Amino acid sequence: MTSADPGPHPATPGGGGTGGDGSSASAGAGRDVACASAGADLGLLSPMRGGAEATGDAAVLRAMLDAEAALTRAQAALGLVPPEAAEAVTAAARAEAFCLEDLVVRARSGGNPVIPLVADLRAVAAPFGEYVHRGATSQDIVDTALMLVAYRALGPVLADLERTTGRLAALAAEHRDTPMAARTLTQQAVPTTFGLKAAGWHRLAGDARIRLTAARRSLPAQLGGAAGTLAAFRPAQEPVPEAVEVALRLPGRFAAELGLAEPLLPWHVLRTPIADLAGALAFTAGALGKLAADVLVLSRTEIGELSEGVGGGSSSMPHKHNPVRATMIAGAARQVPTLAAILYGSLAAEDERPSGAWHAEWQPLREALRLVAGAAGDAAELVADLRVHPERMRANLTVTGDAAPAPALVDRALAAPSSPPAPYQDEAPH
């Protein structure tokens, strides 16, 4: 979907501020569509979500505008557009100047939000509006924007995972020798130690952090033009070899402007980045889900070996101390694999630009990011306040056996590297 026909609506700067999921306080002057929050999904039925500000409609709008401005700056750096155009487009690309609800309504006719956004941005950037989106296709901007959204959303997730792994390492060391029953197929099996259980959680959380870090580092910009050939980015005045060289340099310059990875090829139908991110998100949800599942079992009233430091109440039973954080993590862990399956399914995309496969990714990817953000935040809080009850562990232990190697396994686990192989960037792209 290109923006060759961006629509008849002129842009009107000065719209109201926007909320994390697309609400807006006031309409831009001259709009027929009022900016109201009545239709916004604010997460009333999604308490396990996180990262609303990083993944909401306002964040996506900001990322699309960042991509458009970065494209003009990259073209200016290579002599494809005047430097003044880059300055004007960058100054015009302010999210507060656009009405989200209006863009939502107008996006339906073309199937994506870039078409009406480009029309508005061109009007705001006048007299340099002709340099907005030059040579690009809508998928270039949406894909790049979603990579920016993912990059920005994953920074806090990685920080939460670091907090979680640190606390789990401390729990494993503290309870290296604390005996408890190992349970297999729901029954007590042989003795183990709580330290070994915590060390297992620590390894899973560390593995998730490694995978998400690798996925975040490799998130690429997208730039290919109408059919992924870069043909529209060749300077017409240059001889063919030189013109091709400029076109080939542009994606790297564009990616550098945004702090994203440089793509080897346009990946309109080569969805490796989405699949890799989906896999890392699904693994993270599952890894944290294992922690939550164990906490839920061990905090049952009749077991009582663990409890959440700050539990939740009940609307009908005031005596209850519900393991709410573990419950929210478990809820997220059951949803993300299905969302990842949709993203993997979109690998089978036809032609050079697909119909439906690309569009099917948008909401599942954003929801997976939100659920993993929520799970990571809940996990960090859960382990920070987790209460361990060694006396109940000993009292519940009814089987005999030797757990002597378990403490040594704890030592081995804690001695092994659990961090990404190199420092990751905490700062968001430009």
C-alpha positions in Angstrom: 0.0 0.0 0.0 1.6 3.2 -1.1 0.8 6.8 -0.3 0.5 7.9 -3.9 -3.1 9.0 -3.2 -3.0 10.1 0.4 -6.6 11.3 0.4 -8.4 14.6 0.2 -8.1 15.7 3.9 -5.7 18.6 4.5 -3.6 18.4 7.6 -4.4 20.7 10.5 -1.7 21.1 13.1 -2.4 21.7 16.7 -4.5 18.7 17.8 -4.8 17.7 21.4 -2.5 15.5 23.5 -2.9 11.8 23.1 -3.2 9.0 25.6 -1.2 5.8 25.6 -3.8 3.8 23.8 -5.0 6.3 21.4 -7.2 8.7 23.3 -7.0 12.4 22.5 -8.2 15.5 24.4 -9.3 17.7 21.5 -9.6 17.7 17.8 -7.4 19.6 15.4 -9.1 22.7 14.0 -11.3 22.0 11.0 -11.7 18.3 11.6 -15.1 16.7 11.2 -14.1 13.8 13.5 -14.0 14.7 17.1 -11.0 13.4 19.2 -12.7 11.6 22.0 -11.6 8.7 24.2 -14.9 6.8 24.2 -13.6 4.1 21.8 -10.2 3.7 23.4 -9.1 0.4 24.8 -7.4 1.4 28.1 -6.9 -2.1 29.4 -9.9 -2.6 31.7 -9.9 -6.3 31.0 -6.1 -6.7 30.5 -4.5 -6.2 33.9 -1.6 -8.4 32.9 -0.6 -5.9 30.2 2.3 -3.5 30.6 4.1 -0.9 28.5 1.0 1.0 27.6 2.9 4.2 26.9 5.5 2.4 24.8 3.1 0.5 22.7 -0.2 2.5 22.5 -1.5 4.3 19.5 0.3 7.5 20.4 3.6 5.6 20.5 2.9 4.1 17.1 2.1 7.5 15.7 5.3 8.9 17.2 7.3 6.1 15.7 5.8 6.6 12.2 6.6 10.3 12.4 10.1 9.5 13.6 10.5 7.2 10.6 9.3 9.8 8.1 11.6 12.4 9.5 14.5 10.1 9.6 13.9 9.1 6.0 14.1 12.7 4.9 17.2 13.3 6.9 18.9 10.3 5.4 18.0 11.4 1.9 19.4 14.9 2.7 22.6 13.4 3.9 23.0 11.6 0.6 22.1 14.6 -1.5 18.7 13.3 -2.5 16.7 16.2 -1.0 17.6 19.7 0.2 18.9 20.0 3.8 16.2 22.5 4.5 13.6 19.8 3.7 15.1 17.5 6.4 14.9 20.4 8.9 11.3 21.2 8.0 10.0 17.7 8.0 11.7 16.9 11.3 10.2 20.0 12.9 6.7 19.1 11.5 6.8 15.5 12.7 5.4 16.2 16.2 2.8 13.7 17.4 0.8 16.4 19.2 0.0 18.1 15.8 -2.1 15.1 14.6 -5.4 13.7 15.7 -5.3 10.0 16.3 -9.0 9.4 16.0 -9.1 11.2 12.7 -6.2 9.1 11.4 -8.0 5.9 12.5 -11.1 6.8 10.5 -9.2 7.8 7.4 -6.9 4.8 7.5 -9.7 2.4 6.8 -10.1 3.4 3.1 -6.5 2.6 2.3 -5.9 -0.2 4.8 -3.1 1.5 6.8 -2.5 4.7 8.8 0.5 5.9 6.7 -1.6 7.1 3.8 -3.6 9.8 5.8 -0.6 10.6 8.0 1.6 11.4 4.9 -1.1 13.7 3.6 -1.2 15.6 6.9 2.5 15.7 7.3 3.0 17.1 3.8 0.7 19.9 4.6 2.3 20.7 7.9 5.8 20.6 6.4 4.9 23.0 3.5 6.6 24.4 1.5 8.8 21.2 1.8 5.9 18.8 1.8 6.9 17.2 -1.5 9.9 15.7 0.2 7.9 13.8 2.8 7.8 10.0 2.2 9.7 10.4 -1.1 10.2 7.0 -2.7 8.9 5.1 0.2 5.9 2.8 0.5 3.5 2.5 3.4 5.0 -0.8 4.6 8.4 0.8 4.9 7.0 3.2 7.5 4.8 0.8 9.4 7.4 -1.9 9.6 10.1 0.6 10.7 7.7 2.1 13.2 6.9 -1.2 14.7 10.5 -2.0 15.1 11.0 1.3 16.9 8.0 0.5 19.1 9.5 -2.9 19.9 13.0 -1.5 20.6 11.6 1.2 22.9 9.2 -1.2 24.7 11.9 -3.9 25.3 14.3 -1.5 27.2 12.2 -1.6 30.4 11.5 -5.3 29.9 15.2 -6.1 29.9 15.7 -3.9 33.0 12.9 -5.9 34.7 14.5 -9.2 33.7 17.8 -8.0 35.1 16.1 -7.2 38.4 14.4 -10.6 38.4 17.6 -12.6 37.7 19.5 -10.7 40.3 16.9 -11.4 43.0 16.5 -15.1 41.9 20.3 -15.5 42.2 20.2 -14.2 45.7 17.3 -16.5 46.6 19.1 -19.5 45.2 22.2 -18.8 47.2 20.3 -18.1 50.4 18.3 -21.3 50.1 21.1 -23.5 48.6 20.6 -26.0 51.4 16.9 -25.5 52.3 15.2 -28.9 51.9 11.9 -29.3 50.2 10.0 -32.0 48.3 10.5 -32.3 44.6 7.2 -33.1 43.0 6.7 -35.0 39.7 3.3 -35.7 38.2 1.8 -33.8 41.1 3.2 -36.2 43.7 6.1 -35.9 46.1 9.1 -37.7 44.5 12.5 -37.2 46.3 14.0 -34.4 48.3 15.5 -31.4 46.6 16.3 -27.9 47.8 14.5 -24.6 47.3 17.8 -23.2 46.1 17.9 -25.5 43.2 14.3 -24.6 42.2 15.2 -20.9 42.4 18.4 -21.5 40.4 16.2 -23.0 37.7 14.0 -20.0 37.6 17.1 -17.9 37.5 18.5 -19.7 34.4 15.2 -19.4 32.6 14.9 -15.7 33.2 18.5 -15.2 32.2 17.9 -17.2 29.0 14.9 -15.0 28.2 17.0 -11.9 28.8 19.7 -13.2 26.4 17.1 -14.0 23.7 15.3 -10.7 24.0 18.6 -8.8 24.0 19.7 -10.5 20.8 16.3 -9.8 19.2 16.3 -6.2 20.2 19.8 -5.6 18.8 18.9 -7.1 15.4 15.6 -5.1 14.9 16.1 -3.6 11.4 14.7 -0.6 9.7 12.7 -1.3 6.6 13.2 0.5 3.3 12.6 -0.9 -0.2 10.1 1.3 -2.0 7.1 0.0 -3.9 8.4 -3.5 -4.7 11.5 -3.7 -2.6 14.0 -2.8 -5.3 15.1 0.7 -4.0 14.5 1.9 -7.6 12.6 5.1 -6.4 15.7 6.2 -4.4 18.1 6.4 -7.3 19.1 10.1 -8.0 18.0 10.7 -11.6 20.9 13.0 -12.4 23.6 10.5 -11.6 25.0 7.8 -14.0 23.5 4.4 -13.3 26.4 2.9 -11.3 26.6 5.9 -9.0 22.9 6.2 -8.7 22.6 2.5 -7.7 25.3 3.0 -5.1 23.4 5.9 -3.5 20.3 3.8 -3.4 22.1 1.0 -1.7 23.6 3.3 0.9 20.3 4.8 1.9 18.8 2.0 4.0 21.9 2.0 6.2 21.8 5.7 6.6 18.1 5.5 7.4 18.6 2.8 10.0 21.4 4.8 11.6 19.2 7.8 12.0 16.8 5.7 14.0 19.3 3.6 16.0 18.0 0.4 14.3 20.0 -2.4 12.5 20.7 -2.0 8.8 18.8 -4.5 6.7 20.7 -6.7 4.3 17.6 -6.6 1.9 14.2 -5.1 2.1 12.2 -7.6 4.1 8.7 -6.8 3.0 8.0 -10.5 2.6 11.2 -11.8 4.4 9.8 -11.7 7.9 12.7 -13.1 9.8 12.9 -10.1 12.2 9.2 -10.5 13.2 9.6 -14.3 13.6 12.8 -13.9 15.7 11.1 -11.3 17.9 8.0 -13.5 18.2 10.1 -16.4 19.3 11.9 -14.4 21.9 8.7 -13.0 23.3 7.0 -16.4 23.5 10.1 -17.9 25.2 10.1 -15.0 27.7 6.4 -15.4 28.5 6.9 -19.1 29.0 10.0 -18.8 31.1 8.3 -16.4 33.5 5.2 -18.5 33.3 7.2 -21.4 34.8 8.1 -19.2 37.7 4.5 -18.2 38.2 3.2 -21.8 37.9 5.5 -23.0 40.7 4.6 -20.0 42.9 0.9 -20.7 42.4 1.3 -24.3 43.4 3.5 -23.7 46.3 1.4 -20.9 47.7 -1.8 -23.0 47.9 -3.2 -22.9 51.5 -2.6 -26.6 52.1 1.0 -26.3 50.9 2.0 -22.9 52.1 5.7 -23.1 51.2 5.7 -19.7 49.4 3.6 -16.6 49.5 3.5 -13.3 47.7 4.6 -10.4 49.9 1.7 -8.3 48.7 -1.2 -10.5 47.7 -4.6 -9.5 46.3 -7.9 -9.5 48.0 -11.2 -11.1 47.2 -14.6 -9.4 46.6 -16.4 -12.1 48.6 -13.8 -13.7 50.9 -11.8 -11.1 52.9 -9.6 -13.7 54.5 -7.9 -14.6 51.2 -4.4 -13.5 50.2 -4.4 -14.2 46.5 -1.1 -14.6 44.5 -2.1 -11.9 42.0 1.3 -11.2 40.4 1.8 -14.9 39.7 -1.7 -15.1 38.3 -1.2 -12.2 36.0 2.1 -13.8 34.7 0.3 -17.1 34.2 -2.4 -15.3 32.2 0.1 -13.6 30.0 2.0 -16.9 29.4 -1.1 -18.5 28.1 -1.7 -15.8 25.5 1.7 -15.0 24.0 2.4 -18.4 22.3 -0.8 -18.1 20.3 0.1 -14.6 19.3 3.5 -15.8 18.3 1.9 -18.5 16.2 0.1 -15.8 14.2 3.4 -14.0 13.6 5.1 -17.2 12.5 2.2 -17.9 10.2 2.8 -14.6 8.4 6.1 -15.9 7.2 4.2 -17.5 4.3 3.7 -14.2 2.4 3.1 -14.1 -1.3 4.8 -12.0 -4.0 7.0 -8.9 -3.2 4.3 -7.3 -1.0 1.6 -9.4 0.7 -2.1 -8.9 1.2 -3.2 -9.8 4.6 -0.1 -11.5 6.0 1.6 -8.2 6.8 -1.6 -6.7 8.1 -2.2 -9.7 10.4 1.0 -9.0 12.3 0.3 -5.6 13.7 -2.1 -6.3 16.6 -0.6 -9.7 17.7 2.9 -8.2 17.8 1.8 -5.2 19.9 -0.3 -7.4 22.2 2.7 -9.8 22.7 4.9 -6.8 23.6 2.4 -5.6 26.1 1.9 -9.0 27.7 5.6 -9.6 28.0 6.1 -6.2 29.4 3.5 -6.8 32.0 4.8 -10.3 32.9 8.4 -9.0 33.3 7.2 -6.1 35.5 5.1 -8.5 37.6 8.0 -11.0 37.8 10.4 -8.4 39.1 7.9 -7.4 41.8 7.0 -10.9 42.6 10.5 -12.1 43.4 11.4 -8.9 45.2 8.6 -9.6 47.8 8.5 -13.4 47.6 8.2 -15.0 51.0 9.8 -18.3 51.5 8.6 -20.6 54.4 11.4 -23.2 55.1 9.5 -24.6 58.1 6.6 -25.5 55.9 8.9 -27.0 53.3 10.4 -29.3 56.0 7.0 -30.2 57.5 5.6 -31.1 54.1 8.6 -33.3 53.2 7.3 -36.8 53.6 9.6 -38.8 51.4 13.2 -39.9 52.1 16.2 -39.7 49.9 19.4 -38.0 49.2 19.5 -34.4 47.9 23.2 -34.0 48.5 24.1 -33.0 44.8 21.4 -30.3 44.8 23.5 -27.6 46.5 26.4 -28.3 44.1 24.0 -27.8 41.2 23.0 -24.5 42.6 26.7 -23.4 42.8 27.2 -24.5 39.2 24.1 -22.6 38.0 25.1 -19.4 39.7 28.7 -19.6 38.5 27.6 -19.8 34.8 27.1 -16.6 32.8 23.5 -15.4 32.9 23.9 -12.1 31.1 23.9 -11.2 27.4 27.3 -11.7 25.8 27.8 -7.9 25.4 26.2 -4.9 27.0 23.0 -3.9 25.4 21.9 -0.3 24.8 19.4 0.9 27.3 18.7 4.1 25.5 15.9 4.3 22.9 16.6 5.1 19.3 16.3 8.6 18.1 
